[in-house]
């Protein structure tokens, strides 16, 4: 009888254990990860149950043919460590545990999963060194360990991962030199960010072989020393090389990708010399590649009289100081006389047309020629001035002339403090946008030409292209590409008087955000003069056929000032406007013009040189406007505050996310994680301290990384 009882108990126990043993081996291995997690506040692993047959339905797990190929549990506040058992998953290809609170070291056994293609662990608290076993990952393409506490040197075996395309190790404590062959063996690298570490030693000369690199090669904020290898100039010319804040010394090579980068790529290296830095190199300083294009001038330059070998002293062939001053004074007097003569001729020859309307158009709606004093048929002696008073193309593809433009039908698109914008349709159906600047005023033609031709050289898909310009005594026109889908301000808020309104989807908003960022990166880092826009706002962002953004009005304020217009200072307009009057206009697109200072960084109120960080702040406000759907001034009870203050108010009051987001984004609830990430980027951009704001290329990198991670 006793034996029968034992048998029944045994059978009962087996029946209870059977469901547990039904989970396959890969599921059991994954349960070691669940057991290693000490905090899961969002219950992300709540459906990881041992009673399942396999883990393919578990949160964050993806399978192919019933084998685990991906573990992706980002941004879930998981706290714990990585178990070594994960390396025993035979088909594991992707691990994405970014933005959690994981800690401890990377187990060497993890790299037994030799088919691993991406390892994304940024934004955790991992520490220790990276095991040399990483060299076993011959298929690894993406390695992102940024924003952790890793230390030690980069393992030499990493150069065996020859398929690596992305290496991001920024914001750690890595030390030591880069391993031998880092450049030559990793020829597939497209993205490299080693910034904010403690790497030392020299920059490997073979890094110039990384011909697939794109975007920014960021070696900043390390302890790299020695000279800059001239071979870095062999990198693709569109690559931006950031070498700031290291211990580099010697001349800056003037080759390839290192040329025309401006001083911002090299600051923080006191030992560097030569262009584009102001400190010239000593005459005996050897150059790593080509000699400096700026010759060194010794203290006693020009040289004193020297003996020519015949006992006679040979005078310097250059002009002395007195002669130079005399020539300059003479030139100034001559220019003044020519100016007086020009003014006299102009007042005698030119008249004014009285038949035009207030917009400079005749009664038929066509642009009228004003005082064209210097046409060929009027004075052959003034033929040199013809091109200065005619349509000047800035693009070889401009196929229309002044007569065609003047005969075209014109429709007013909008008015602002800086002239009127017309939509002009030519006879061949080519559509242009023509901005008419102010009348009369100063006649600084040469200055206008210099400025407008510099702007005309800018070519980027996210910047409106200036195709041509026209200058006469009383008419100044700027001719741009016509962008058909209106402004971003209208796309976010609608337009007064329009009954229908199609809100932007989150995917469209992300595309617009990235496009604006790309345009600003081009202006800041790749344009000839490293420009600052200075007046970025939604009304200056035009949307194309596919909702791609185009930054407009770059340099417009300065051109209007040169041309004699009187652009209104937005900050003065707002300061003088009463709150109740301002509130009345909030429902219109003009709001973004009247409230232009909302988009301006706090430091712009001071008399300081324009900074690229001004544009970063403006961009941050635009992001906030696109995320919240709010106007730039928000009414809170009986008071009002600008959008940046309102966001801070919501954070302080711990408002739920639903109170902050644009209600039209309710259908994009599955994108909440991405929206929050963009919100964090926006808050970083509107930091009161310019030094704490990111640069635009880092913003673009963050948005690109966000898109990759969400794929």
C-alpha positions as CSV (number, residue, x, y, z in Angstrom):
1,X,0.0,0.0,0.0
2,X,2.8,2.4,0.9
3,X,4.5,1.7,-2.5
4,X,1.3,2.5,-4.3
5,X,1.1,5.9,-2.5
6,X,4.8,6.7,-3.5
7,X,4.0,5.7,-7.1
8,X,1.0,8.1,-7.2
9,X,3.1,10.9,-5.8
10,X,5.8,10.3,-8.4
11,X,3.3,10.4,-11.2
12,X,1.7,13.6,-9.8
13,X,5.1,15.3,-9.6
14,X,5.9,14.4,-13.2
15,X,2.6,15.8,-14.3
16,X,3.4,19.1,-12.6
17,X,6.9,19.3,-13.9
18,X,6.0,18.4,-17.5
19,X,4.8,22.0,-18.5
20,X,8.2,23.4,-17.3
21,X,10.2,21.0,-19.3
22,X,8.2,21.8,-22.4
23,X,10.1,25.1,-22.9
24,X,12.8,24.6,-25.5
25,X,16.5,25.2,-24.8
26,X,16.6,28.7,-26.2
27,X,13.7,29.8,-24.0
28,X,15.6,28.4,-21.0
29,X,18.7,30.3,-21.9
30,X,16.6,33.5,-22.2
31,X,15.1,32.9,-18.7
32,X,18.6,33.4,-17.4
33,X,18.4,37.0,-18.6
34,X,15.0,37.5,-16.8
35,X,16.5,36.1,-13.6
36,X,19.5,38.5,-13.9
37,X,17.1,41.5,-14.1
38,X,16.6,42.9,-10.6
39,X,14.1,45.7,-11.6
40,X,11.6,45.7,-14.4
41,X,9.3,48.7,-13.5
42,X,7.4,48.5,-16.8
43,X,6.9,44.7,-16.6
44,X,8.6,44.3,-20.0
45,X,9.4,40.7,-19.3
46,X,6.1,39.8,-17.7
47,X,5.1,37.4,-20.5
48,X,8.4,35.5,-20.4
49,X,6.9,32.3,-19.0
50,X,8.5,28.9,-18.6
51,X,5.2,27.3,-19.5
52,X,5.5,28.3,-23.2
53,X,6.8,25.9,-25.8
54,X,9.2,28.5,-27.2
55,X,10.1,32.2,-26.6
56,X,9.1,33.5,-30.0
57,X,6.0,35.3,-28.6
58,X,7.8,37.0,-25.8
59,X,8.2,40.8,-25.6
60,X,11.3,41.9,-27.4
61,X,12.1,38.5,-28.9
62,X,12.2,37.9,-32.7
63,X,12.5,34.4,-34.2
64,X,13.2,33.0,-37.6
65,X,12.2,29.4,-38.2
66,X,11.6,29.0,-34.4
67,X,15.1,30.2,-33.6
68,X,15.9,33.4,-31.6
69,X,17.5,35.9,-33.9
70,X,16.9,39.2,-32.0
71,X,16.7,40.5,-28.5
72,X,15.4,44.1,-28.5
73,X,14.3,45.7,-25.3
74,X,15.3,49.3,-25.4
75,X,14.3,52.1,-23.0
76,X,12.5,50.0,-20.5
77,X,14.4,51.0,-17.3
78,X,15.6,47.4,-16.8
79,X,18.2,47.1,-14.1
80,X,20.5,44.1,-13.8
81,X,23.4,42.4,-15.7
82,X,23.9,40.4,-18.8
83,X,24.2,36.6,-18.3
84,X,26.9,34.7,-20.2
85,X,24.2,32.2,-21.4
86,X,23.1,34.6,-24.1
87,X,26.2,33.7,-26.1
88,X,24.8,30.1,-26.4
89,X,21.9,31.2,-28.6
90,X,23.1,29.8,-31.9
91,X,21.2,32.0,-34.4
92,X,21.4,35.3,-32.4
93,X,22.0,38.2,-34.8
94,X,20.9,41.4,-33.0
95,X,21.0,42.7,-29.4
96,X,19.5,46.1,-28.6
97,X,19.3,46.9,-24.9
98,X,19.9,50.7,-25.3
99,X,18.8,53.2,-22.7
100,X,18.3,50.9,-19.7
101,X,20.1,50.7,-16.3
102,X,22.1,47.6,-16.9
103,X,25.5,47.3,-15.2
104,X,28.4,45.0,-14.8
105,X,30.9,43.8,-17.4
106,X,30.4,42.3,-20.8
107,X,30.8,38.5,-20.4
108,X,33.3,37.1,-22.8
109,X,30.9,34.2,-23.4
110,X,28.5,36.6,-25.1
111,X,30.8,36.7,-28.1
112,X,30.4,32.9,-28.6
113,X,27.3,34.0,-30.6
114,X,29.5,34.4,-33.7
115,X,26.7,35.3,-36.0
116,X,26.0,38.5,-34.1
117,X,25.6,41.5,-36.5
118,X,24.6,44.3,-34.2
119,X,25.3,45.0,-30.5
120,X,23.7,48.2,-29.3
121,X,24.1,48.9,-25.6
122,X,24.4,52.6,-25.4
123,X,22.9,54.6,-22.5
124,X,23.5,52.0,-19.7
125,X,26.1,51.7,-16.9
126,X,28.3,48.9,-18.2
127,X,31.9,49.0,-17.0
128,X,35.1,47.1,-17.4
129,X,37.0,46.3,-20.6
130,X,35.7,44.9,-23.9
131,X,36.9,41.3,-24.1
132,X,39.4,40.4,-26.8
133,X,36.8,37.7,-27.8
134,X,35.1,40.4,-29.8
135,X,37.4,39.4,-32.6
136,X,35.3,36.2,-33.0
137,X,32.3,38.3,-34.4
138,X,33.3,38.2,-38.0
139,X,29.8,39.3,-39.1
140,X,29.5,42.3,-36.7
141,X,28.4,45.4,-38.5
142,X,27.1,47.7,-35.8
143,X,28.9,48.3,-32.4
144,X,27.4,51.0,-30.2
145,X,28.7,51.0,-26.6
146,X,28.4,54.8,-26.1
147,X,27.4,56.5,-22.9
148,X,28.6,53.8,-20.5
149,X,31.6,53.4,-18.2
150,X,33.8,51.1,-20.2
151,X,37.5,51.4,-19.6
152,X,40.8,49.9,-20.7
153,X,42.2,49.9,-24.2
154,X,40.3,48.9,-27.3
155,X,41.1,45.2,-27.9
156,X,43.5,44.6,-30.7
157,X,41.2,41.8,-32.0
158,X,38.5,44.3,-33.0
159,X,40.3,44.7,-36.4
160,X,39.3,41.2,-37.2
161,X,35.7,42.4,-37.4
162,X,36.2,43.4,-41.0
163,X,32.5,43.9,-41.7
164,X,32.1,46.7,-39.2
165,X,30.2,49.7,-40.6
166,X,29.3,51.6,-37.4
167,X,31.6,52.0,-34.4
168,X,30.3,54.4,-31.7
169,X,32.2,54.4,-28.4
170,X,31.7,58.0,-27.3
171,X,31.3,59.0,-23.6
172,X,33.2,56.2,-22.0
173,X,36.6,55.9,-20.3
174,X,38.6,54.0,-22.9
175,X,42.3,54.5,-22.8
176,X,45.4,53.6,-24.7
177,X,46.2,53.9,-28.4
178,X,44.1,52.6,-31.2
179,X,45.1,49.1,-32.2
180,X,47.4,48.5,-35.2
181,X,45.5,48.1,-38.5
182,X,42.5,50.1,-37.2
183,X,42.3,52.0,-40.5
184,X,43.6,49.5,-43.0
185,X,41.6,46.5,-41.7
186,X,38.3,48.1,-41.1
187,X,37.8,49.3,-44.6
188,X,34.0,49.0,-44.5
189,X,33.6,51.6,-41.7
190,X,30.9,54.2,-42.5
191,X,30.5,55.8,-39.1
192,X,33.2,56.4,-36.4
193,X,32.7,58.2,-33.1
194,X,35.4,57.9,-30.4
195,X,34.7,61.2,-28.8
196,X,34.8,61.9,-25.0
197,X,37.2,59.2,-24.0
198,X,40.8,59.1,-22.9
199,X,42.4,57.5,-26.0
200,X,46.0,58.5,-26.4
201,X,49.0,58.0,-28.7
202,X,49.1,59.1,-32.3
203,X,46.3,59.0,-34.8
204,X,47.0,55.9,-37.0
205,X,48.2,57.0,-40.4
206,X,46.2,54.2,-42.1
207,X,42.9,55.9,-41.1
208,X,43.1,57.7,-44.4
209,X,42.2,54.3,-46.0
210,X,38.7,54.4,-44.6
211,X,37.2,55.5,-47.9
212,X,33.7,54.4,-46.9
213,X,33.3,56.9,-44.1
214,X,30.4,59.3,-44.1
215,X,29.2,62.2,-42.0
216,X,31.5,63.1,-39.1
217,X,34.6,61.2,-37.9
218,X,34.6,62.3,-34.3
219,X,37.9,61.9,-32.4
220,X,37.3,65.0,-30.2
221,X,37.8,65.2,-26.4
222,X,40.6,62.6,-26.1
223,X,44.3,62.7,-25.5
224,X,45.6,61.9,-29.0
225,X,49.1,63.4,-29.5
226,X,51.6,64.0,-32.2
227,X,51.0,65.4,-35.6
228,X,47.9,65.1,-37.8
229,X,48.8,62.5,-40.4
230,X,48.5,64.0,-43.9
231,X,46.8,60.7,-45.0
232,X,43.6,61.9,-43.3
233,X,43.2,64.2,-46.2
234,X,42.5,61.1,-48.3
235,X,39.2,60.6,-46.6
236,X,36.1,61.5,-48.7
237,X,36.0,65.3,-49.0
238,X,32.4,65.4,-47.6
239,X,33.6,63.8,-44.3
240,X,33.9,66.3,-41.4
241,X,36.9,65.4,-39.2
242,X,36.5,66.6,-35.6
243,X,39.9,66.7,-33.8
244,X,39.0,69.3,-31.2
245,X,40.4,69.1,-27.6
246,X,43.3,66.7,-28.0
247,X,47.0,67.1,-27.6
248,X,47.9,67.3,-31.3
249,X,50.7,69.5,-32.4
250,X,52.5,70.7,-35.6
251,X,51.2,72.1,-38.9
252,X,47.7,71.2,-40.1
253,X,48.0,69.3,-43.4
254,X,46.4,71.3,-46.3
255,X,45.2,68.3,-48.2
256,X,41.8,66.9,-49.3
257,X,39.3,66.4,-46.5
258,X,41.4,68.5,-44.1
259,X,41.2,71.7,-46.2
260,X,38.6,74.4,-45.9
261,X,37.2,73.0,-42.6
262,X,37.5,76.2,-40.5
263,X,39.2,76.4,-37.1
264,X,36.3,74.8,-35.3
265,X,37.6,71.3,-36.3
266,X,41.0,71.9,-34.6
267,X,40.4,74.1,-31.5
268,X,41.6,72.8,-28.1
269,X,45.0,71.7,-29.5
270,X,47.4,74.4,-28.4
271,X,50.3,72.8,-30.3
272,X,48.6,73.0,-33.7
273,X,49.6,75.7,-36.1
274,X,49.0,77.0,-39.6
275,X,45.8,77.7,-41.5
276,X,42.9,77.8,-40.7
277,X,44.2,78.7,-37.2
278,X,45.6,82.2,-36.6
279,X,48.8,81.1,-35.1
280,X,51.4,80.6,-37.9
281,X,53.9,77.8,-37.8
282,X,57.6,78.5,-37.1
283,X,59.8,78.5,-40.2
284,X,61.6,75.3,-39.2
285,X,58.4,73.4,-38.3
286,X,58.2,70.4,-40.6
287,X,54.9,69.8,-42.3
288,X,53.3,66.3,-42.4
289,X,52.2,66.8,-45.9
290,X,52.1,69.9,-48.1
291,X,53.6,73.2,-46.9
292,X,51.5,75.9,-45.4
293,X,49.8,78.1,-48.0
294,X,50.6,81.1,-45.7
295,X,54.3,82.0,-45.8
296,X,56.0,82.8,-42.5
297,X,57.0,86.4,-42.1
298,X,59.9,86.9,-39.7
299,X,59.9,89.8,-37.2
300,X,62.3,91.9,-39.4
301,X,60.2,91.6,-42.6
302,X,60.7,93.2,-45.0
303,X,64.5,92.5,-44.9
304,X,67.1,95.2,-44.5
305,X,69.4,96.3,-47.2
306,X,71.7,93.4,-48.1
307,X,75.0,93.1,-49.9
308,X,74.6,91.8,-53.5
309,X,78.1,90.5,-53.6
310,X,79.7,93.5,-55.3
311,X,80.1,95.5,-52.2
312,X,77.0,97.5,-53.0
313,X,73.9,97.6,-50.9
314,X,70.7,96.4,-52.8
315,X,67.4,98.2,-51.8
316,X,64.3,96.2,-51.3
317,X,62.2,96.2,-54.4
318,X,59.0,96.6,-52.4
319,X,57.2,99.9,-51.8
320,X,57.9,101.7,-48.6
321,X,55.2,102.6,-46.1
322,X,54.8,106.2,-47.2
323,X,54.3,105.2,-50.8
324,X,51.6,102.7,-49.9
325,X,49.7,105.3,-47.8
326,X,50.0,107.8,-50.7
327,X,48.5,105.3,-53.1
328,X,45.6,104.4,-50.8
329,X,44.7,108.0,-50.2
330,X,44.8,108.8,-53.9
331,X,42.5,105.8,-54.6
332,X,40.0,107.0,-52.0
333,X,39.9,110.5,-53.4
334,X,39.4,109.1,-56.9
335,X,36.5,106.8,-55.8
336,X,34.8,109.8,-54.0
337,X,35.0,111.9,-57.2
338,X,33.5,109.0,-59.3
339,X,30.7,108.7,-56.7
340,X,29.8,112.3,-57.0
341,X,29.8,112.2,-60.8
342,X,27.6,109.1,-60.7
343,X,25.1,110.7,-58.3
344,X,24.9,113.8,-60.6
345,X,24.3,111.7,-63.7
346,X,21.8,109.6,-62.0
347,X,19.7,112.6,-60.8
348,X,19.7,114.1,-64.3
349,X,19.0,111.0,-66.3
350,X,16.6,108.8,-64.2
351,X,13.0,109.6,-63.7
352,X,10.3,107.8,-61.9
353,X,7.3,105.9,-63.3
354,X,4.1,107.1,-61.7
355,X,1.8,104.5,-63.2
356,X,2.6,101.6,-61.0
357,X,0.7,100.4,-58.0
358,X,2.0,100.2,-54.4
359,X,3.5,96.8,-55.1
360,X,5.5,97.8,-58.1
361,X,3.2,96.2,-60.6
362,X,1.2,97.8,-63.4
363,X,-2.5,97.7,-63.7
364,X,-2.3,94.5,-65.7
365,X,-0.6,92.7,-62.8
366,X,2.8,92.5,-64.4
367,X,6.1,93.6,-62.9
368,X,7.1,96.9,-64.5
369,X,10.6,98.0,-65.4
370,X,11.6,100.9,-63.2
371,X,14.5,103.3,-64.0
372,X,16.8,101.1,-66.1
373,X,19.3,103.9,-66.7
374,X,22.1,101.8,-68.1
375,X,20.7,99.9,-71.0
376,X,22.9,99.4,-74.0
377,X,20.6,101.3,-76.3
378,X,20.8,104.4,-74.1
379,X,24.5,104.8,-73.6
380,X,27.3,102.8,-75.0
381,X,29.7,104.6,-72.7
382,X,28.0,103.1,-69.7
383,X,28.0,99.5,-71.1
384,X,30.1,98.3,-68.2
385,X,27.1,98.8,-65.9
386,X,24.6,96.9,-68.0
387,X,25.0,93.6,-66.1
388,X,24.6,95.4,-62.8
389,X,21.2,96.6,-63.8
390,X,19.8,93.5,-65.5
391,X,18.8,90.1,-64.5
392,X,21.8,88.3,-63.1
393,X,21.7,84.4,-63.2
394,X,23.4,82.6,-60.4
395,X,22.9,79.2,-62.0
396,X,23.9,77.9,-65.4
397,X,20.4,76.3,-65.7
398,X,18.6,79.6,-65.6
399,X,16.9,79.7,-69.0
400,X,14.7,82.8,-68.7
401,X,15.5,86.4,-69.2
402,X,14.3,89.7,-67.7
403,X,11.6,90.3,-70.4
404,X,10.1,86.9,-69.7
405,X,10.0,87.6,-66.0
406,X,8.5,91.0,-66.4
407,X,5.7,89.7,-68.7
408,X,4.7,86.8,-66.4
409,X,1.6,86.6,-64.3
410,X,2.3,87.3,-60.7
411,X,0.3,86.4,-57.5
412,X,1.0,87.7,-54.0
413,X,2.1,84.8,-51.8
414,X,2.7,86.8,-48.6
415,X,4.0,90.0,-47.1
416,X,6.4,90.5,-44.3
417,X,8.7,93.1,-42.8
418,X,11.1,92.3,-45.6
419,X,9.2,92.9,-48.8
420,X,6.5,91.0,-50.7
421,X,6.8,87.5,-52.2
422,X,5.1,86.7,-55.5
423,X,4.4,83.4,-57.3
424,X,5.4,84.0,-60.9
425,X,4.4,81.6,-63.7
426,X,6.4,82.0,-66.9
427,X,5.0,81.2,-70.4
428,X,6.7,77.8,-70.4
429,X,4.9,77.0,-67.1
430,X,8.1,77.4,-65.1
431,X,7.1,78.6,-61.6
432,X,9.3,80.8,-59.5
433,X,9.1,82.7,-56.2
434,X,10.1,86.3,-56.5
435,X,10.8,88.5,-53.5
436,X,10.7,92.2,-53.9
437,X,12.9,94.0,-51.5
438,X,12.5,97.6,-50.3
439,X,12.5,100.7,-52.5
440,X,15.2,103.4,-52.7
441,X,17.5,103.8,-49.8
442,X,21.3,103.2,-50.0
443,X,22.7,102.0,-53.3
444,X,25.4,99.6,-52.0
445,X,25.5,97.6,-55.3
446,X,28.9,96.0,-54.9
447,X,28.1,94.9,-51.3
448,X,24.8,93.5,-52.5
449,X,26.4,91.6,-55.3
450,X,29.0,90.0,-53.0
451,X,26.4,88.9,-50.5
452,X,23.8,87.6,-53.0
453,X,26.4,85.7,-55.1
454,X,27.7,84.0,-51.9
455,X,24.2,82.9,-51.1
456,X,23.7,81.8,-54.7
457,X,26.5,79.3,-54.4
458,X,24.7,77.4,-51.6
459,X,23.4,74.1,-53.0
460,X,21.6,71.6,-50.7
461,X,18.3,69.7,-51.1
462,X,17.0,71.2,-47.8
463,X,17.9,74.9,-48.6
464,X,15.8,77.0,-51.0
465,X,18.0,77.8,-54.1
466,X,18.5,81.4,-55.1
467,X,18.5,81.2,-58.9
468,X,19.0,84.9,-60.0
469,X,18.7,88.5,-58.8
470,X,17.8,91.8,-60.3
471,X,19.0,95.2,-59.2
472,X,17.9,98.6,-60.4
473,X,17.7,102.0,-58.8
474,X,14.3,101.4,-57.3
475,X,13.7,97.7,-57.8
476,X,15.6,94.8,-56.2
477,X,14.3,91.3,-56.8
478,X,15.4,87.9,-55.6
479,X,14.4,84.9,-57.7
480,X,14.1,81.5,-56.0
481,X,12.8,78.1,-56.7
482,X,9.1,77.9,-56.0
483,X,8.3,75.4,-53.2
484,X,4.6,74.3,-53.5
485,X,3.3,73.1,-50.2
486,X,3.5,76.2,-48.1
487,X,5.2,76.8,-44.8
488,X,5.8,74.5,-41.8
489,X,3.8,76.9,-39.7
490,X,0.7,76.3,-41.8
491,X,1.3,72.6,-41.8
492,X,1.4,72.5,-38.0
493,X,-1.4,74.9,-37.1
494,X,-3.5,75.3,-40.3
495,X,-4.3,78.6,-41.9
496,X,-6.9,81.1,-40.9
497,X,-10.0,80.9,-43.0
498,X,-9.3,77.3,-44.2
499,X,-12.0,74.8,-43.2
500,X,-10.1,71.7,-44.0
501,X,-6.8,70.8,-42.3
502,X,-4.7,67.7,-42.8
503,X,-2.4,67.3,-39.8
504,X,1.1,66.0,-40.2
505,X,1.8,62.4,-39.3
506,X,4.7,61.5,-37.0
507,X,6.6,60.0,-39.9
508,X,6.2,63.3,-41.9
509,X,7.3,65.3,-38.8
510,X,10.4,63.1,-38.3
511,X,11.3,63.6,-42.0
512,X,10.9,67.3,-41.7
513,X,13.0,67.4,-38.5
514,X,15.8,65.5,-40.1
515,X,15.7,67.6,-43.3
516,X,16.0,70.9,-41.4
517,X,18.8,69.4,-39.4
518,X,20.6,68.4,-42.6
519,X,20.2,71.8,-44.0
520,X,21.6,73.5,-40.9
521,X,24.6,71.1,-40.7
522,X,25.4,72.1,-44.3
523,X,25.2,75.8,-43.4
524,X,27.2,75.4,-40.3
525,X,30.0,73.1,-41.4
526,X,30.1,72.6,-45.2
527,X,29.1,76.0,-46.6
528,X,32.0,78.2,-47.7
529,X,31.7,80.6,-44.8
530,X,30.3,78.3,-42.1
531,X,27.1,80.4,-42.0
532,X,24.6,81.1,-39.2
533,X,21.0,81.5,-40.4
534,X,20.0,83.6,-37.4
535,X,16.2,83.8,-38.1
536,X,15.0,80.2,-38.2
537,X,11.3,79.6,-37.6
538,X,8.4,77.6,-39.0
539,X,7.4,80.3,-41.4
540,X,10.8,80.2,-42.9
541,X,10.6,76.4,-43.5
542,X,8.9,75.6,-46.9
543,X,7.6,72.2,-47.7
544,X,8.1,70.5,-51.1
545,X,6.0,68.0,-53.1
546,X,6.8,65.1,-50.7
547,X,6.8,67.3,-47.6
548,X,10.6,67.6,-47.7
549,X,11.6,70.8,-45.9
550,X,13.5,73.7,-47.5
551,X,15.1,76.4,-45.3
552,X,14.4,79.8,-46.8
553,X,15.1,83.5,-46.1
554,X,18.8,82.8,-45.4
555,X,20.7,86.1,-45.4
556,X,17.5,88.0,-46.2
557,X,17.7,90.6,-43.5
558,X,21.2,91.7,-44.5
559,X,20.2,91.8,-48.2
560,X,17.2,93.9,-47.4
561,X,19.3,96.3,-45.3
562,X,21.9,96.6,-48.1
563,X,19.1,97.2,-50.7
564,X,17.6,100.0,-48.7
565,X,14.7,98.2,-47.2
566,X,13.8,98.6,-43.5
567,X,13.3,95.1,-42.1
568,X,11.6,95.3,-38.7
569,X,13.4,93.9,-35.7
570,X,11.1,91.3,-34.4
571,X,12.2,91.7,-30.8
572,X,11.4,95.4,-30.9
573,X,7.9,94.7,-32.4
574,X,7.1,92.2,-29.7
575,X,8.3,94.3,-26.9
576,X,6.2,97.2,-28.0
577,X,3.0,95.1,-28.5
578,X,0.5,94.8,-25.8
579,X,-0.2,91.2,-24.6
580,X,-4.0,91.3,-25.5
581,X,-3.2,92.6,-29.0
582,X,-0.6,89.9,-29.5
583,X,-3.0,87.2,-28.3
584,X,-5.6,88.2,-31.0
585,X,-3.1,87.3,-33.7
586,X,-2.1,83.9,-32.4
587,X,-4.5,82.0,-34.7
588,X,-2.9,83.2,-37.9
589,X,0.3,82.3,-39.7
590,X,1.6,85.8,-39.1
591,X,2.1,84.8,-35.5
592,X,5.5,83.3,-36.2
593,X,6.6,86.6,-37.7
594,X,5.2,88.8,-34.9
595,X,6.6,86.5,-32.3
596,X,9.9,86.0,-34.0
597,X,11.8,86.4,-30.7
598,X,10.3,83.2,-29.3
599,X,12.6,81.3,-31.6
600,X,15.7,83.4,-30.7
601,X,18.2,82.2,-28.1
602,X,18.3,84.3,-24.9
603,X,21.8,85.5,-25.6
604,X,20.7,87.2,-28.9
605,X,19.4,90.1,-26.8
606,X,23.0,91.0,-26.0
607,X,25.3,92.6,-28.5
608,X,27.3,89.5,-29.4
609,X,28.6,88.0,-32.6
610,X,26.0,85.5,-34.2
611,X,26.7,82.0,-33.1
612,X,25.6,78.6,-34.6
613,X,24.2,77.8,-31.2
614,X,21.5,80.5,-32.0
615,X,20.2,78.2,-34.8
616,X,20.4,75.2,-32.5
617,X,18.1,77.0,-30.0
618,X,15.7,78.0,-32.8
619,X,15.7,74.4,-34.1
620,X,14.8,73.2,-30.6
621,X,11.8,75.5,-30.4
622,X,10.6,74.2,-33.8
623,X,10.9,70.6,-32.5
624,X,8.8,71.5,-29.5
625,X,6.2,73.2,-31.7
626,X,6.0,70.1,-33.9
627,X,5.8,67.7,-31.0
628,X,3.2,69.7,-29.0
629,X,1.2,71.3,-31.8
630,X,1.2,74.4,-29.6
631,X,1.6,78.0,-30.8
632,X,4.8,79.7,-29.8
633,X,3.0,81.5,-27.0
634,X,0.9,79.3,-24.7
635,X,-2.0,80.6,-22.6
636,X,-2.0,79.2,-19.1
637,X,-4.9,80.4,-17.0
638,X,-4.7,84.2,-17.0
639,X,-1.1,84.3,-18.0
640,X,0.9,83.4,-21.0
641,X,4.4,81.9,-21.5
642,X,6.5,81.0,-24.4
643,X,6.7,77.4,-25.5
644,X,10.1,76.7,-23.8
645,X,8.8,78.0,-20.5
646,X,5.6,76.0,-20.9
647,X,7.5,72.7,-21.5
648,X,9.5,73.4,-18.4
649,X,6.3,74.1,-16.5
650,X,4.9,70.7,-17.6
651,X,8.0,69.0,-16.5
652,X,7.9,70.7,-13.1
653,X,4.3,69.9,-12.7
654,X,4.9,66.3,-13.8
655,X,2.2,66.6,-16.4
656,X,1.4,63.3,-18.3
657,X,2.8,62.9,-21.8
658,X,-0.8,63.1,-23.2
659,X,-1.1,66.7,-22.0
660,X,2.1,67.7,-23.8
661,X,1.7,65.9,-27.2
662,X,-0.2,67.3,-30.2
663,X,-3.6,65.6,-30.0
664,X,-3.2,64.8,-33.7
665,X,-0.4,62.4,-32.7
666,X,-2.8,60.1,-30.8
667,X,-2.9,57.7,-33.8
668,X,0.9,57.3,-33.4
669,X,0.8,55.9,-29.9
670,X,3.2,53.1,-31.0
671,X,5.8,55.8,-31.6
672,X,5.7,57.1,-28.0
673,X,9.3,56.0,-27.3
674,X,10.6,57.8,-30.4
675,X,8.5,60.9,-29.6
676,X,10.0,61.1,-26.1
677,X,13.5,60.7,-27.5
678,X,12.9,63.6,-29.8
679,X,11.5,65.7,-27.0
680,X,14.7,65.1,-25.0
681,X,16.7,66.3,-28.0
682,X,14.5,69.4,-28.2
683,X,15.0,70.2,-24.5
684,X,18.8,69.9,-24.9
685,X,18.7,72.3,-27.9
686,X,16.8,75.0,-25.9
687,X,19.2,75.0,-22.9
688,X,19.8,78.5,-21.7
689,X,23.5,78.0,-21.8
690,X,24.9,78.0,-25.4
691,X,27.8,75.8,-24.3
692,X,25.5,73.1,-23.1
693,X,23.5,72.9,-26.4
694,X,24.6,70.2,-28.9
695,X,26.0,71.1,-32.3
696,X,23.7,70.4,-35.2
697,X,25.7,67.5,-36.5
698,X,25.3,65.8,-33.1
699,X,21.6,66.5,-33.3
700,X,21.4,64.9,-36.7
701,X,23.4,61.9,-35.6
702,X,21.0,61.4,-32.7
703,X,18.0,61.6,-35.0
704,X,19.6,59.2,-37.5
705,X,20.5,56.8,-34.7
706,X,16.9,57.0,-33.4
707,X,15.6,56.0,-36.8
708,X,18.0,53.1,-37.1
709,X,17.1,51.8,-33.6
710,X,13.4,52.0,-34.3
711,X,13.7,50.0,-37.6
